[in-house]
Amino acid sequence: MRKPLALVAAALAVAGAVTLPSVAQAAVPASLAGTVSVGDCSYSLVKLSSSKPTDKALIFTNGHCLKIMGADEVIVNRAYTETKNPQVLDANGNAVAAVRRTRILYATMSGTDVTIYQTAETYGDLSAKGAPMLELSSAHPTAGTQVFVPSSYWRKSYQCAVDGFVHQLKEGVHTWNDSIRYTTACKVEPGSSGSPIVYKASGKIIGINNTVNESGERCTGNNPCEVDANGAVKVDRGRGYGQQTYLVYGCLGANSTIDLTKSGCALAKPKA
């Protein structure tokens, strides 16, 4: 978990309905399509299966890409003033559409590591400019899944696979649940934080890349440790991890809004 130091065509109308373009409906090669270049960390333009062209578009990244948050800190529905120039990228990493973040719908490092921004533009606006977008999977991923992790910061993708899941991943004061563990061949690096984890078979997002054990330390900053259900601790230097995103479906409301009171919403809530 480290921030870097330095920092498609218009929607189709079919039988009166408008369909938003996903990056893919079938197996896809690794690409940068649908990622968003901001200048720090990595980001992606994300839609749900139920998103409409009139809905405000959403951008996903890590909670720690917003700031290093408190262990139980949760930000909900806070106005945001854009200070950078985010650009949606095509498959080759070329900027195709500008986007402006106007609200932090949700951000936390409690249980998971995610920031969800709402933008000034609708999905229809961005589709008309040729911006590709990634659809969020609503299913828990499985071990052995082949994925790629496209980084808008580094303008490259990491070829990876899901090795398994970690009961609790601890890093400093933060604890993340049911984290994705990559295979050892997956060499994510600082700057790739916030990158979407994309399932190769469908092109859908199953998680967000968030950390790697850099120096073999135990449960310290940039050195996460694995804790199993019995409390046993494991340290694996060089191992990378990500956070699942399917839980977001249970907490987002209509028109790209957040509703933590929805039945079944399992994201962390603000402390009273």
C-alpha positions in Angstrom: 0.0 0.0 0.0 2.0 2.9 -1.3 1.2 6.0 -3.3 3.8 6.9 -5.9 6.3 9.6 -5.1 5.9 11.7 -8.2 3.3 11.9 -8.9 -16.5 3.5 -27.4 -18.6 5.2 -29.7 -21.9 6.8 -28.8 -24.4 4.5 -27.0 -26.4 2.2 -29.3 -30.2 2.5 -29.4 -31.9 -0.8 -29.8 -35.6 -1.2 -29.7 -35.9 2.1 -27.9 -33.3 1.1 -25.2 -29.8 2.5 -24.8 -27.0 0.1 -23.9 -23.8 1.3 -22.3 -20.6 -0.2 -23.8 -18.6 -2.5 -21.6 -15.0 -3.2 -22.4 -16.0 -6.8 -23.2 -18.7 -9.4 -23.1 -16.3 -12.3 -23.7 -12.7 -13.3 -23.1 -10.5 -10.2 -23.5 -6.8 -9.5 -23.8 -5.2 -7.3 -21.2 -5.5 -3.6 -22.0 -5.9 -0.2 -20.4 -9.4 0.4 -21.7 -11.6 2.0 -19.0 -8.8 3.0 -16.7 -8.5 6.6 -15.7 -5.2 8.6 -15.5 -5.1 11.0 -12.6 -1.4 11.3 -11.8 -1.4 9.5 -8.5 -2.3 5.8 -8.0 -4.5 4.1 -10.6 -8.2 4.5 -11.2 -11.0 3.0 -13.4 -14.3 4.1 -14.8 -16.9 1.6 -13.5 -20.5 0.9 -14.2 -22.9 -1.6 -12.6 -25.0 -4.1 -14.6 -28.0 -1.8 -13.8 -26.4 1.5 -14.7 -28.3 3.8 -17.0 -26.9 6.3 -19.5 -28.4 9.1 -17.4 -26.6 8.0 -14.2 -23.6 9.9 -13.0 -20.4 7.9 -13.8 -18.4 6.4 -11.0 -14.6 6.1 -10.6 -13.0 3.5 -8.3 -9.6 3.4 -6.6 -8.2 2.6 -3.2 -9.2 4.4 0.1 -5.5 5.0 0.7 -5.3 6.8 -2.7 -7.6 9.5 -1.2 -5.6 9.6 2.0 -4.2 7.2 4.7 -7.4 6.9 6.7 -8.0 5.9 10.3 -8.6 2.3 11.1 -12.4 2.8 11.5 -12.8 5.9 9.3 -15.6 6.0 6.8 -16.4 8.9 4.4 -19.9 9.0 2.9 -21.4 11.3 0.3 -19.0 14.2 0.7 -18.6 17.0 -1.9 -15.3 16.9 -3.7 -13.5 19.7 -5.6 -11.5 18.4 -8.5 -7.9 19.6 -8.5 -6.5 17.5 -11.3 -7.3 16.5 -14.9 -8.5 12.9 -14.9 -8.6 11.3 -18.4 -10.3 8.1 -19.4 -7.9 5.9 -21.4 -8.5 3.6 -24.3 -7.0 0.1 -24.7 -3.6 1.5 -25.7 -3.4 4.1 -22.9 -4.5 7.1 -25.0 -6.7 9.7 -23.3 -10.2 9.8 -24.9 -12.3 11.8 -22.5 -11.9 14.1 -19.6 -13.9 13.5 -16.4 -14.4 15.6 -13.3 -14.9 14.1 -9.8 -17.5 16.0 -7.8 -18.4 13.8 -4.8 -16.8 11.1 -2.7 -19.7 8.6 -2.5 -17.8 6.3 -0.3 -14.3 5.8 1.1 -12.8 3.6 3.8 -9.8 1.5 4.8 -11.9 -0.5 7.3 -12.6 -4.0 6.1 -11.6 -3.1 2.6 -9.6 -0.4 0.8 -11.8 1.6 -1.6 -12.8 5.1 -2.7 -15.8 5.5 -5.0 -16.1 8.9 -6.7 -19.2 10.3 -8.4 -18.5 12.5 -11.5 -20.1 15.5 -13.1 -20.5 13.4 -16.3 -23.1 10.7 -17.0 -22.3 7.4 -18.5 -24.1 8.6 -21.6 -21.9 11.7 -21.8 -18.7 9.7 -21.6 -20.0 7.0 -24.0 -20.7 9.7 -26.6 -17.0 10.7 -26.3 -15.8 7.2 -27.0 -14.9 6.4 -23.4 -14.8 2.7 -22.6 -15.9 1.5 -19.2 -15.5 -1.5 -17.0 -18.5 -3.4 -15.5 -18.4 -4.5 -11.9 -18.9 -8.2 -11.3 -21.6 -9.0 -8.7 -20.1 -12.4 -7.8 -17.4 -13.5 -5.4 -14.3 -14.6 -7.4 -12.9 -18.1 -7.2 -9.3 -19.3 -6.7 -7.5 -20.0 -9.9 -9.2 -17.2 -11.8 -7.0 -15.6 -14.5 -7.0 -11.8 -14.3 -5.1 -8.8 -15.4 -4.4 -5.7 -13.4 -4.2 -2.6 -15.6 -2.4 0.4 -14.1 -3.3 3.9 -15.5 -0.3 5.3 -13.6 2.3 3.0 -15.2 0.4 2.6 -18.5 0.8 -1.2 -18.3 -1.1 -4.3 -17.2 0.1 -7.1 -14.9 -0.8 -10.7 -15.9 -2.0 -12.4 -12.7 -4.1 -15.1 -11.2 -6.0 -15.5 -8.0 -4.1 -17.8 -5.7 -6.8 -17.7 -3.0 -8.3 -15.6 -0.3 -7.0 -14.2 3.0 -9.2 -14.3 6.1 -7.7 -11.1 7.4 -4.9 -9.0 5.8 -3.3 -6.7 8.3 -1.1 -3.7 7.5 -0.4 -1.3 10.3 -3.7 -0.3 12.0 -5.7 -1.5 9.0 -7.5 -4.9 8.7 -9.0 -6.1 5.4 -11.3 -9.1 5.2 -11.4 -11.9 2.6 -8.6 -10.2 0.6 -7.6 -11.5 -2.8 -4.1 -13.1 -2.8 -2.3 -13.2 -6.1 0.0 -16.0 -7.3 3.7 -15.2 -6.8 4.1 -14.5 -10.6 2.0 -11.4 -10.2 4.5 -8.6 -9.7 2.3 -5.5 -8.9 4.3 -2.5 -7.7 3.8 0.9 -6.0 1.8 3.2 -8.3 -0.5 0.3 -9.3 -2.6 0.8 -6.1 -6.2 1.3 -7.1 -6.0 -0.6 -10.4 -9.0 -2.7 -11.2 -8.6 -6.5 -11.1 -10.2 -7.7 -14.3 -11.4 -11.2 -14.9 -10.0 -12.3 -18.3 -13.0 -14.5 -19.2 -15.6 -11.7 -19.0 -13.8 -8.3 -18.8 -15.5 -7.5 -15.5 -13.9 -6.1 -12.4 -13.7 -8.5 -9.4 -11.5 -6.3 -7.2 -9.1 -3.5 -6.7 -5.4 -4.0 -6.4 -4.1 -2.5 -3.1 -0.9 -3.7 -1.5 2.3 -5.8 -1.7 4.6 -7.0 1.1 7.7 -5.0 0.0 10.4 -6.0 2.5 9.2 -9.0 4.5 8.3 -7.2 7.6 5.4 -8.3 9.7 2.1 -6.4 9.6 3.7 -3.0 9.1 3.1 -0.2 6.5 3.7 -1.6 3.0 4.3 -5.0 4.6 0.9 -6.7 5.0 0.6 -10.0 6.9 -1.9 -12.8 6.5 -4.0 -13.9 9.5 -6.0 -17.1 9.3 -9.2 -17.9 11.1 -7.2 -19.4 14.0 -5.0 -16.3 14.4 -1.9 -17.8 12.8 0.2 -15.1 11.1 2.0 -15.5 7.8 4.4 -13.1 6.1 5.2 -13.6 2.4 7.7 -11.1 1.0 6.8 -9.9 -2.5 3.3 -11.2 -2.4 0.6 -8.9 -3.8 -3.0 -8.5 -2.7 -6.3 -6.9 -3.7 -9.7 -6.2 -2.3 -13.0 -7.7 -3.6 -15.6 -5.3 -4.9 -18.8 -7.4 -5.4 -20.1 -6.1 -2.0 -20.5 -2.7 -3.5 -23.7 -4.0 -5.3 -25.4 -4.3 -1.9 -24.8 -0.7 -1.0 -25.3 1.4 -4.1 -28.7 3.0 -4.7 -30.4 4.1 -7.8 -28.8 6.8 -10.0 -25.3 6.2 -8.7 -26.0 7.0 -5.1 -24.8 5.3 -1.9 -27.2 3.8 0.7 -25.5 2.0 3.6 -28.9 1.3 5.2 -29.9 -1.1 2.4 -30.7 -4.6 3.7 -27.6 -6.8 3.1 -25.1 -3.9 2.8 -21.9 -5.2 4.2 -19.6 -2.2 3.8 -18.3 -0.5 6.9 -20.5 2.3 8.3 -19.4 5.5 10.0 -19.1 5.1 13.8 -21.9 6.8 15.7 
